[in-house]
Amino acid sequence: MAAPMRVKAKCSWQTVKIPQDLQNSEVFDGLVDIQILEDYDLVAEEIENDDVEENLSRKGKKRKRKKEKQGVADEPVEKMIKKENVDIKSIASQKDVKKAKKKKKNSTIAANEKTAFDHGEMISSKSVLAVTDVVENTVEELPDTSGESKVSKGKKKRRKKNKLAKQVVNKTTQQDSVECDENMDAADSDEDGLVNADEESDIDMSQWANLCVPDILLKALEKQRFETPSVIQTMALPSAIRDRRDILGAAETGSGKTLAFGIPVLAKILAVKEQKSAQRKESQEEDDGENEDEADEKEKEADSGQKMKSEESVQDNPPMALILEPTRELAVQVKKHLQTVAIFTDVKFATVVGGMSVEKQRRILAKQPEVIIATPGRLWQLIEEENDHLRNLDQVLCLVVDEADRMVEKGHYEELTKLLEFINKSQRRVKGRQTFVMSATLTMDPGAPKRLFNKKKKIHQDDKLKSLTERICVGLKPKVIDLTPKDKVAQTLTELRVNCKADEKDFYLYYFLCQHPGRTLVFVNSKDCLRRLNSLFSLLQCTPLPLHADMHQRQRLKNLDKFAENKRGFLIASDVAARGLDIPKVDHVIHYQVPRTMENYVHRSGRTARASNLGLSVMLVGPGEARDYRKIVQGVRNGEDLPVIPVEMDLMPAVKMRVGLARDIDVKEYRVKKKRMRNNFFTKAAEEMDMIIDDRHLLEDLGDTVDQEQDKQQLRQMKSQLTTALRGSLAPLRMTKYPTKSGKLQSKKTVDLHCSM
Ligand SMILES: Nc1ncnc2c1ncn2[C@@H]1O[C@H](COP(=O)(O)OP(=O)(O)OP(=O)(O)O)[C@@H](O)[C@H]1O
């Protein structure tokens, strides 16, 4: 059974002055007093000390349905007050989040939380109203320690004369159910270090409050312990939320761009939802007021109307925001990130990405999520098959193109172009839309594309980029925030290199893993290279995790999770992981092969040194890669060479012995495996053709039985030799340090016994 909720007052009740003309109005007939409670908590009566938030999410929906059944009107209290010309500002107070966590007293009734926009100025309020009715008390009594309870417990009745009280009661219920299951799920999976919603917190959230962030999102940021907004957030939020300007934002990797667009998008959705529900309730109330005799009949009609409505509802609730991401992982990550900020709201999210069940995505879309986070390919596929919810995608109020420069690369551009044509069908809608274009490596100077046209090599890319910004239809006066540092990489990143022959790269990688323990992400340029390294470093007991575009999506996400969980995780990835992925505390990024573009180098390196943390990037430069290396240092360091990482050369013989042995095993195993596969192929083909194949022919390739036995024996010996070698140490208790930008980044521990992760 649902536990009843009650309000715990944290300050005293204040009487609201009602203007004389309003007192005479019919709505206030019978009321003698309106009181406001500015600070309160909602708590479950029976389980006061339990996690209130958790209970609210489970019970809220049920209660809401019950209340709706009872016909309690659902209009927010401010709306009601506004209608009667009482200035909400006079009863609203700026929420003080810090204060809101202190002092608890019991008191009477009803809560309300609102963010109001007035002439571009935002007023945040959190207030509670108490309404005293001399004719008949219509509000639920809640325990009152002061003994001054105004009504008797459980005596909540419906009274037409006192609609305001009903609104108040109902608003409490609405508040209960505000946590959407999905968002609460996101919260459940949160890591340690979050502030419990019920816990006292000493976090000062005033910096965020000054940026026009709605209270309900502030609360979630506080829970995340995000006390200080990042620079891009500070610059983007007021312009986007208060001034409703389009944003062209560029800032270094890991600088918090997701919230720079995510918070304004959520703020807008919340404001629109509130406006819509107020309108709906207003018209509902008008109907209610017509004739009491018709009330029951109307209720019945409403029930049947409800059914019809759900059929029409696809048209009623079009998506409100579309966020386009270049990769699936990024879309999933952005959804999780935004869900944690939207945890106390009922905003619904959906990811529409390739590699996952289309059927499941159709089901999710049928729930009419307000925010769609998508990769262009799958989204276009669903639009083409005329998915109901996506039919109205052109009505989105916010459009975000994240990683904009990547979006114009091969593989996204065609679909993105079609998508933009589709959602920009109506100029009227485009004008009412707010657009965000974000990147870490794009120069956001609006004149940039033209300027770059002069550089021959860039023409193709910039042509697309220019056409993209035109197609996105950014408003006339976008706010351009270009915070990309001169050297483009994070200030807290240390960049080093190793110059070596191509076949020595394995040695240096192994050496690095042993010498510098930590979460390490290795980037390669090709899948073949990735597979070889995966196999080689598995033999060396480094427990690598592969990640590339040909893997099943589920496996990709699983490997990312495993990597994030292990302090010494070792992920070998293609550039599919280069952009935007926010894996906490990646200590090192190794470019096993030199990236082909400067942008790729910046994005790959940006997986470490995020959110002002320290990080290290090491590039292994082979003789054939000098040109690409030059291009990169030209772009990020004005041509200045990267410093060379110091290497203990006397450790190299041991490293070479281990890696050499592992390589031999790998090559031998590969040959045997290849032959076996060929034999299997012939056997199968022969079966299909009803042919009999002499086994001796098949086995010829594998050698005769004696050879086979010798091979196996040899492999066994080599493996045991390797296991013994790995048990020993490279050089016990030897410390290695690498130079750092700030002098803070150092080798963590002594040389490891072996590289087992
Ligand atoms: N104000 C903040 N305070 C503390 N941490 C923050 C804040 N804003 C964002 N973060 C955290 O910083 C990390 C990086 O943020 P985010 O992923 O938005 O960066 P980004 O700029 O989009 O990076 P990229 O360009 O690589 O995509 C995330 O883990 C995020 O939770």
The ligand as an SDF file (V2000), in Angstrom:
LIG
                    3D

 31 33  0  0  0  0  0  0  0  0999 V2000
   30.3350   21.5390  -14.1390 N   0  0  0  0  0  0  0  0  0  0  0  0
   30.8920   20.3560  -14.0470 C   0  0  0  0  0  0  0  0  0  0  0  0
   31.5090   19.9890  -12.9030 N   0  0  0  0  0  0  0  0  0  0  0  0
   32.1200   18.7840  -12.7980 C   0  0  0  0  0  0  0  0  0  0  0  0
   32.1500   17.8670  -13.7890 N   0  0  0  0  0  0  0  0  0  0  0  0
   31.5450   18.1820  -14.9520 C   0  0  0  0  0  0  0  0  0  0  0  0
   30.8770   19.4270  -15.1410 C   0  0  0  0  0  0  0  0  0  0  0  0
   30.3580   19.4420  -16.3830 N   0  0  0  0  0  0  0  0  0  0  0  0
   30.6690   18.2670  -16.9480 C   0  0  0  0  0  0  0  0  0  0  0  0
   31.3800   17.5100  -16.0940 N   0  0  0  0  0  0  0  0  0  0  0  0
   31.9440   16.1720  -16.3390 C   0  0  0  0  0  0  0  0  0  0  0  0
   33.0580   16.3530  -17.2080 O   0  0  0  0  0  0  0  0  0  0  0  0
   33.1760   15.2370  -18.0820 C   0  0  0  0  0  0  0  0  0  0  0  0
   33.3230   15.7150  -19.5250 C   0  0  0  0  0  0  0  0  0  0  0  0
   32.1320   16.3380  -19.9530 O   0  0  0  0  0  0  0  0  0  0  0  0
   31.5950   16.1790  -21.4470 P   0  0  0  0  0  0  0  0  0  0  0  0
   31.5460   14.7470  -21.8420 O   0  0  0  0  0  0  0  0  0  0  0  0
   30.3760   16.9870  -21.5710 O   0  0  0  0  0  0  0  0  0  0  0  0
   32.7930   16.8650  -22.2570 O   0  0  0  0  0  0  0  0  0  0  0  0
   32.8490   17.3180  -23.7760 P   0  0  0  0  0  0  0  0  0  0  0  0
   33.3000   18.7270  -23.7830 O   0  0  0  0  0  0  0  0  0  0  0  0
   31.5690   17.0010  -24.4500 O   0  0  0  0  0  0  0  0  0  0  0  0
   34.0100   16.3800  -24.3320 O   0  0  0  0  0  0  0  0  0  0  0  0
   34.2600   15.8460  -25.8450 P   0  0  0  0  0  0  0  0  0  0  0  0
   34.6520   17.0200  -26.6760 O   0  0  0  0  0  0  0  0  0  0  0  0
   35.3720   14.8720  -25.6900 O   0  0  0  0  0  0  0  0  0  0  0  0
   32.9940   15.2400  -26.2950 O   0  0  0  0  0  0  0  0  0  0  0  0
   31.9530   14.3880  -17.8530 C   0  0  0  0  0  0  0  0  0  0  0  0
   32.3210   13.2910  -17.0440 O   0  0  0  0  0  0  0  0  0  0  0  0
   31.0010   15.2680  -17.0990 C   0  0  0  0  0  0  0  0  0  0  0  0
   30.1740   14.5230  -16.2330 O   0  0  0  0  0  0  0  0  0  0  0  0
  1  2  1  0
  2  3  1  0
  2  7  2  0
  3  4  2  0
  4  5  1  0
  5  6  2  0
  6  7  1  0
  6 10  1  0
  7  8  1  0
  8  9  2  0
  9 10  1  0
 10 11  1  0
 11 12  1  0
 11 30  1  0
 12 13  1  0
 13 14  1  0
 13 28  1  0
 14 15  1  0
 15 16  1  0
 16 17  2  0
 16 18  1  0
 16 19  1  0
 19 20  1  0
 20 21  2  0
 20 22  1  0
 20 23  1  0
 23 24  1  0
 24 25  2  0
 24 26  1  0
 24 27  1  0
 28 29  1  0
 28 30  1  0
 30 31  1  0
M  END
$$$$
